[in-house]
Amino acid sequence: MTTYVVLLPGVEDAWEHASAEERAAVYAKHGEFARVLAERGHRVTGGAELEQSRDAKQVTRDAAGRVVVTDGPYAETTEQLTGFYLVESDDLDDLLQVSAILVGHLGDGDAGTVEVRAVVEHAGGAS
């Protein structure tokens, strides 16, 4: 089986201002996504909803090689990575079809695209 990461970009402001009903509807779509994956033989092995990007930390090095930690997201963009799933599958085409369940789950600007990428498998099983 190949391991894929399903990346969920989204508009954080839309989620932050969503009503309880809107949030429940989004969580229901994620439940449907997990259910359909299982029914079709895919296996979720991990994943998480991420905290707001404003709480992120950036780690870099300065010219002298010292570690520098700064607050905030790396990229100043409207959409940020809001969550991810790790999915094992032998059928990428079907995984892509099931991933469409998560597209556009919170209004027009949010999660308009879901990105699916294969995980690089290194010799000895380390990813």
C-alpha distance (Angstrom), angle and dihedral (degrees) to the residues before:
residue distance angle dihedral
M1 . . .
T2 3.77 . .
T3 3.80 120.6 .
Y4 3.79 116.0 -133.4
V5 3.78 131.4 -174.2
V6 3.79 115.9 -140.2
L7 3.82 106.2 -154.3
L8 3.78 119.2 -156.1
P9 3.80 114.5 -157.1
G10 3.78 116.1 -174.2
V11 3.77 146.7 163.2
E12 3.78 103.6 -96.0
D13 3.81 94.7 -159.2
A14 3.81 90.7 57.5
W15 3.81 90.7 54.0
E16 3.80 93.1 43.9
H17 3.82 91.0 53.8
A18 3.82 96.2 39.9
S19 3.78 118.3 121.2
A20 3.80 122.3 -119.1
E21 3.81 88.5 -103.3
E22 3.81 92.8 51.7
R23 3.81 91.0 49.0
A24 3.81 91.2 48.5
A25 3.81 89.5 52.2
V26 3.81 90.6 52.1
Y27 3.80 92.3 49.0
A28 3.82 88.7 48.8
K29 3.83 89.4 55.6
H30 3.80 89.2 52.3
G31 3.79 89.2 50.8
E32 3.80 89.8 50.7
F33 3.82 89.9 48.4
A34 3.83 91.3 53.5
R35 3.81 92.2 45.2
V36 3.81 94.3 50.1
L37 3.80 91.9 45.6
A38 3.80 90.6 54.5
E39 3.81 92.9 45.7
R40 3.81 90.6 53.6
G41 3.80 96.2 47.5
H42 3.80 100.5 -101.2
R43 3.80 117.5 131.8
V44 3.82 125.9 -143.4
T45 3.80 107.3 -145.9
G46 3.79 99.6 172.8
G47 3.74 147.6 -20.5
A48 3.77 143.7 139.6
E49 3.77 146.7 -158.9
L50 3.80 108.3 -109.7
E51 3.79 128.6 -133.8
Q52 3.80 118.7 -112.4
S53 3.81 114.0 -68.1
R54 3.80 90.6 -124.1
D55 3.82 85.9 73.1
A56 3.82 92.6 52.4
K57 3.79 123.2 113.6
Q58 3.78 125.0 -142.4
V59 3.79 118.7 -146.9
T60 3.80 118.4 -160.3
R61 3.79 138.2 145.5
D62 3.79 126.3 -116.4
A63 3.82 124.7 -135.5
A64 3.82 90.4 -83.9
G65 3.80 91.7 53.8
R66 3.83 95.6 -107.9
V67 3.80 118.4 144.5
V68 3.81 112.6 -107.0
V69 3.82 120.3 -164.9
T70 3.81 120.0 -166.4
D71 3.79 133.2 175.7
G72 3.77 126.1 -110.2
P73 3.77 139.0 35.4
Y74 3.79 123.2 -44.6
A75 3.80 92.7 -125.7
E76 3.79 125.0 43.0
T77 3.79 98.6 -142.2
T78 3.78 137.9 136.4
E79 3.80 91.9 -117.4
Q80 3.78 122.4 52.7
L81 3.78 132.2 -179.9
T82 3.81 103.7 -87.5
G83 3.79 100.9 174.7
F84 3.77 147.9 -26.8
Y85 3.79 144.8 -149.6
L86 3.79 129.2 -148.3
V87 3.79 108.6 -144.5
E88 3.80 130.3 -177.7
S89 3.78 112.7 -149.1
D90 3.78 143.8 158.3
D91 3.81 91.8 -160.4
L92 3.80 114.4 61.9
D93 3.81 93.4 173.0
D94 3.79 91.6 57.0
L95 3.82 92.1 43.4
L96 3.81 88.3 55.2
Q97 3.81 90.9 51.2
V98 3.82 92.1 49.5
S99 3.82 91.1 46.3
A100 3.80 88.4 62.3
I101 3.82 86.7 74.4
L102 3.81 86.7 75.7
V103 3.81 97.1 49.7
G104 3.79 116.7 111.1
H105 3.77 94.9 0.1
L106 3.82 99.2 154.2
G107 3.76 112.2 37.1
D108 3.76 130.6 -59.9
G109 3.80 101.2 -50.8
D110 3.78 100.6 39.9
A111 3.79 125.1 91.4
G112 3.78 93.1 -14.3
T113 3.78 87.1 158.9
V114 3.78 134.1 32.6
E115 3.80 115.4 -159.3
V116 3.81 121.1 -147.5
R117 3.81 120.9 -167.0
A118 3.77 133.7 173.1
V119 3.79 116.0 -119.2
V120 3.79 114.5 -122.2
E121 3.79 109.9 -114.7
H122 3.80 113.0 -148.6
A123 3.79 126.7 -158.4
G124 3.79 111.5 -81.7
G125 3.81 93.4 31.8
A126 3.82 98.5 -81.0
S127 3.80 113.5 139.4
